[in-house]
């Protein structure tokens, strides 16, 4: 694809976006900009389906809604509440660790700075970028498997890892699209541009796509 094609692509994907199927973190950001809620939900979402994350987030926040309250909840109780998210026992430990860090280093507040968020063990680039964009409305590019796959499939970037994709997008994606890019591509990746056998026959942006790596489609 030509770099200038990103403008009509974004315009089309905005029209395609069904608010009822937005990612859980995007839903939370629409309804409330509580940085702790968004951080907890994002930690749960790693390697977990969105519908599972949504229910687990609700159960977790019924137990506690602040770092101090969360540390009072035993890890095994947290694990039971968030099951069946992926790696739920490890995530229960991560939640406790992150809460201790927030209390001890950041006066119980979730940082709005990418580097400070990344300094917390258990918080990766995807999580940190989602927090600063969804909770604080600051510029960032969250790259998950959908964003990495589709950006390469389109031919917009040529990268091997999500981190490389983030850096490439920071160089070429117009800044006005940074915050929305993840929401659009996650929705599009679940509905049409699937990991295996994408639905190219009805894809609204097929005329712009290089179909890099696509061997089977519908």
C-alpha positions in Angstrom: 0.0 0.0 0.0 1.0 3.6 -0.5 1.6 5.5 2.7 -1.1 8.0 1.8 -3.6 5.2 1.7 -3.7 5.3 5.5 -6.1 8.3 5.4 -8.9 6.5 3.5 -8.2 3.3 5.4 -8.8 5.1 8.8 -11.9 6.8 7.4 -13.4 3.5 6.3 -12.5 1.7 9.5 -14.1 4.4 11.6 -17.4 3.8 9.7 -17.0 0.1 10.2 -16.5 0.3 14.0 -19.5 -1.0 15.9 -19.5 0.7 19.3 -21.2 -2.4 20.8 -18.2 -4.5 19.9 -15.4 -2.1 21.0 -12.6 -3.7 23.0 -13.2 -3.8 26.8 -10.6 -1.2 27.6 -12.0 1.2 25.0 -15.4 0.7 26.5 -14.0 1.6 29.9 -12.3 4.6 28.5 -15.6 5.8 26.9 -17.5 5.4 30.2 -14.9 6.5 32.7 -11.2 7.5 32.6 -10.3 5.7 35.8 -6.6 4.9 35.3 -6.5 2.2 37.9 -9.5 0.4 36.4 -8.0 0.6 32.9 -4.6 -0.6 34.2 -6.2 -3.6 35.9 -8.3 -4.5 32.9 -5.4 -4.3 30.6 -3.3 -6.6 32.8 -6.1 -9.1 32.7 -6.6 -8.8 28.9 -3.2 -10.2 28.0 -3.7 -13.4 26.1 -7.3 -13.5 27.0 -10.5 -13.1 24.9 -12.3 -9.8 25.4 -15.5 -11.3 26.7 -13.6 -13.2 29.4 -11.6 -10.0 30.3 -14.8 -8.0 30.7 -16.4 -10.4 33.2 -13.1 -10.9 35.1 -12.6 -7.1 35.4 -16.1 -6.8 36.8 -15.4 -9.5 39.4 -12.0 -8.1 40.3 -13.2 -4.6 40.8 -16.1 -5.9 43.0 -13.3 -7.0 45.4 -11.3 -3.8 45.4 -11.1 -0.5 43.4 -7.9 1.0 44.8 -4.3 -0.3 45.2 -4.7 -0.2 49.0 -7.9 -2.2 48.9 -6.5 -4.7 46.4 -3.4 -5.5 48.5 -5.8 -6.5 51.3 -7.3 -9.2 49.1 -5.4 -12.5 49.2 -3.8 -13.5 46.0 -5.7 -16.8 45.8 -9.0 -14.9 46.1 -7.9 -12.6 43.3 -6.9 -15.7 41.2 -10.3 -17.2 41.7 -12.1 -14.0 40.8 -10.2 -13.5 37.6 -10.3 -17.1 36.4 -10.4 -18.2 33.5 -8.2 -15.4 32.2 -4.9 -16.6 30.8 -2.2 -17.2 33.4 -4.6 -16.2 36.1 -2.4 -17.2 39.0 0.6 -15.2 37.6 -1.7 -12.3 37.0 -2.9 -12.3 40.6 0.7 -12.0 41.7 1.4 -9.3 39.1 -1.7 -7.3 40.4 -0.3 -7.4 43.9 3.1 -6.4 42.8 1.8 -3.5 40.7 -0.3 -2.3 43.5 2.7 -2.3 45.9 4.7 -0.3 43.3 1.9 2.2 42.9 1.6 2.8 46.6 5.4 2.8 47.3 6.6 4.8 44.3 3.7 6.8 42.9 1.6 7.8 45.9 -1.0 5.3 44.9 -1.5 6.9 41.5 -1.1 5.3 38.1 1.6 7.2 36.2 0.7 9.1 33.1 4.2 8.7 31.7 5.3 5.8 29.5 8.7 5.4 31.0 7.4 5.4 34.6 4.8 2.8 33.7 7.4 0.6 32.0 9.6 0.7 35.1 6.9 -1.3 36.9 7.6 -5.1 36.6 4.7 -6.7 34.8 3.8 -3.7 32.8 4.8 -4.0 29.1 4.6 -1.6 26.2 1.1 -2.7 25.2 -0.2 -2.1 28.7 1.6 1.2 29.2 0.5 2.6 25.9 -3.1 1.6 26.5 -3.1 3.3 29.9 -1.6 6.6 28.7 -4.0 6.7 25.7 -7.2 5.4 27.2 -6.9 6.7 30.7 -5.1 10.0 30.1 -5.8 10.8 26.4 -2.1 11.2 25.7 -0.4 10.2 22.5 0.7 6.6 22.3 0.5 3.6 20.0 -0.7 0.4 21.5 0.5 -2.6 19.4 -1.1 -5.9 20.1 -1.2 -9.0 17.8 -4.0 -7.5 15.7 -2.2 -4.2 15.1 1.1 -6.0 14.4 -0.5 -8.5 12.0 -2.7 -6.0 10.0 -0.1 -3.3 9.7 2.2 -5.8 8.1 -0.5 -7.5 6.1 -1.5 -4.1 4.6 2.1 -3.5 3.7 2.2 -0.3 5.8 5.1 -1.6 7.8 7.6 -4.5 7.4 8.5 -5.6 10.9 9.0 -8.9 12.8 7.8 -8.0 16.3 5.1 -5.8 18.0 7.8 -3.6 19.5 9.3 -3.1 16.0 5.9 -2.3 14.7 5.3 0.3 17.4 8.5 2.1 16.5 7.8 1.9 12.8 4.3 3.4 13.3 5.7 6.1 15.5 7.8 7.2 12.5 5.1 7.1 9.9 1.5 7.0 11.3 0.1 10.5 11.5 -0.2 11.5 15.1 -3.9 12.3 15.0 -4.5 8.5 14.4 -2.3 7.2 17.2 -4.9 6.8 20.0 -7.6 5.4 17.8 -5.5 3.1 15.8 -5.5 0.2 18.2 -9.3 0.3 18.7 -9.9 0.3 15.0 -7.6 -2.5 14.1 -8.6 -4.7 17.1 -12.2 -4.5 16.0 -11.3 -5.0 12.3 -9.0 -7.9 13.2 -11.7 -9.8 15.0 -14.4 -9.2 12.5 -12.7 -9.3 9.1 -8.9 -9.4 9.0 -8.6 -12.6 11.0 -5.2 -14.3 11.8 -6.1 -17.3 9.7 -8.2 -17.1 6.5 -9.1 -13.4 6.5 -12.4 -12.4 5.0 -10.9 -10.7 2.0 -14.0 -11.1 -0.3 -16.0 -8.5 1.8 -13.1 -6.5 3.2 -13.9 -2.8 2.9 -10.2 -1.8 2.5 -9.1 -4.7 0.2 -8.2 -2.3 -2.7 -5.5 -0.8 -0.5 -4.1 -4.0 0.9 -0.9 -5.8 -0.2 -2.2 -9.0 1.4 1.4 -9.7 2.6 1.6 -13.3 3.9 -1.9 -14.2 3.1 -2.1 -17.6 1.5 -5.7 -18.6 2.4 -8.6 -16.3 2.5 -12.4 -16.2 2.2 
